[in-house]
Structures are given as structure tokens and as C-alpha cells.
């Protein structure tokens, strides 16, 4: 029997969780933090990720790497396009969250969401073409074929942009997985809600669990553990706003020679055409020699 009056109902409070290995766990520490909108009003509580959560996310990303990197580039493109399809169906929710978190008018927030969806489509189209652009057949003096073939680096830790909670996030996440890498993403600390909603989209878009693992929390607390982790192969520092912390993370990343995308020296325009630099940043080049037949 209902205990509410006619026309009244209790609000269903959502608890925002992490996304690790295809599941939505709370932080192992049990901690959370308050998320406010651009006007300082309460929005939600989000999980405050710990060192253990970061380690669990790296383990999940490594476990998923073999299967994801072995898929055909065409199949990866299909899955990325499916992400765009599911995002389109949840457009209104994304607009609400981007508008609240970034303090944008609904028209501006809608434009950012549309651009984010279009960016998934753009990278989906590149999935089976980037190897032709970055690979080559090399002329050699001898009876051999010589090929240079781009291959994914492995597990990439991504520190997402702090200001652009959705478009910036998609712009740094999509190129990593397009090329067959798996990743651990630390979302914008103050504007994490679009990122968490995006993981719900990823979970229903045929993307295997563990390919993308998302943490919410504070950059100075979580990022050093990702930078120093010996099973992380590359690090994107885009979301680091403190120069001293960026230097510390670069030093930690050098310990196992991680590939590195440094903090940009200018304000990023996430609406600009992305180009292929971010895809190239997380690819290794394998050169293969093969003897010619008779």
C-alpha cells in the first residue's frame, strides 16, 4: 500500500559509482564526495576513488586488452558507432548534466552533447583506416617485403579535462580505444556526472567490460598511483591543472618508460577537428620482414 499522498512520490536518489571491469562498484574505501552544480547547489554524491580502486581498474584494463586489441578494426568501429547511437537516445539526460555542471545554457549544452556524439561517429570511421595512414610498405634492398604496422600500446591511464566534462572526455577517451588500447580514466573531479552516465552508455553498447574503466575523485590523490603503476603503458596528462603535479607525474611515468601526452601549453578548443595525433600517440610501430616467394 502506498504511503504517499495522491500526486506525490518519493524521489529516487541516485548513487554515482565507479565503473570497473564492466561493473559499477562503490569505492573500496566506502568514501564519497559532494558534487555541486555551477551555482554551488547540491547535485549528487560521487564515489571517491582510492589507490586500491586505481589498481583494480588497471587489472581490469589489462585483462580486457588481449580480447579488445585482437578484434578487427572494423568491429571496433561498429561498437564505437553503437556508443553514438545509445548516447543519442539519452541526449536529454546528457544535456541536463552538462548544463548543470558547466553552467551552460541548454542550447550551449545541447551543442556540446551533439558534438560529443558526432565525435564518436568520427572515430568509428577512423577505426579501420588509421593503420593505412600510419603504416607503410618500405622499400628495401633485398628479396624481402618490409612492412611497418601500427599496434596498440596497451593500458593507457587518462586524466580527463576538468572543465569540459563530456566533449573533452570523449575527445581523450575515444582515440585510445579506437586503436585497440584499453584504459583507466579519471573523470573531471567537479563535474563527474556526464562521465558516469557515459559509462552506463558504454555498458549497453557492446563494449566489453574492462576496455574502459572510470574513476571519480581527486587528481592529486589518484593520479600518482596510475603514473607509477608498472602495468600502465601510457599516460595522458591533459586533465592536470597543477604544473608541479604534472612534473611529478612525468617523473613517475619515466620509471617504466610510459608513452606520455603532456599537459597542453595552451587552452584546448575541444570543438576543433581532432585530427589523428591522439590516436598516433598510443600506437607502437612494428616492422615485419618477410622473404619474397619464388
Buried (B, 14 or more C-beta within 10 A) or exposed (E): EEEEEEEEEEEEEEEBBBBBBBEBEBBBBEBBBEBBBBEEEEBBBBBBBBBEBBBBBBBBBBBBBEEBBEBEBEBBBBBBBBBBEBBBEBBEBBBBBBBBBBEBEEEBBBBBBBBBBEBBBBBBEBBBEBBEEBBBEEEEEEEEEBBEBBBBBBBBBBBBBBBBBBBBBBBBBBBBBBBBBBBBBBBBBBBBBBBBBBBBBBBEBEBBBBBBBBBBBEBBBBBBBBBBBEEBBBBBBBBBEEEEBBEBBBEBBEEEEBBBBEBEEEEBEBEEEBEBEBBBBBBEEEEEEEEEEE
